[in-house]
Amino acid sequence: MSKRVLILLLLLAASLPTAGQSREARESVRRAGRPVTGTPMYFELDEQGDTVFMETLDPVWIFPKGCRMRDGDWRRYYKLVYNFNKVYPYALVGRKMMAQVDSTIAADVSKRSERNRYVNDVEKELFRLFEKDIRSMTINQGLVLMRLVDRECGMSAFNIIKTYESGFAANFWQLVARLFSQNLKTRYDPTRGEDAKIEELCKIWDSGQWDAFYYSIFMERPPKVVIQRETLESEVRKKSR
């Protein structure tokens, strides 16, 4: 046997695992050079010096016993949860802005002309702030928003239009709503029908458990609605003499 062949055989033998190597050693040789995959975990050492792996799990919402619905009902409920998450922040901001408008009118308005100018300025400001967001909403999201505005502001959509605009405007939009089988005069009832489901979602939101509840349904954190401003800049304009 030539010297060159002998050297090749020795190198090949050195690269092979010996019979005394453990399975773990052979496995480590097999995996040599492969990238590390998986998710790292934290660990702590207990009193005995043993390694205890630690992991933080996202919170989940456990539905109460007896909460039974058919597949179609669940789909509608999930859709309601999704729509609620998108529109409820606007209802909360609407409540703050309505309170601001009412307090400004009560404190600074002495003439009807001043009130009309102020309400007109507020309307223009609201369009600048929210027109793009509201136009991107679906019809179902708009309907949920109407119910929530009634809940937060204590007035139906019809009465809000009538109070701040005119009876003619309120009746006109009521006619439009009727074309879509809706009624702007219907009051929010937290004990019946769809409003009862909305009321349940409001309580979950107010309790601070909304993120866990939403995650339990969609397996992702709820998208956050960013609102530009929560107060109005419009002021009462006094007519100069």
Beta strands, then each sheet from edge to edge (+ up, - down):
strand 1: 42-45
strand 2: 51-54
sheet 1: 1+ 2-
end
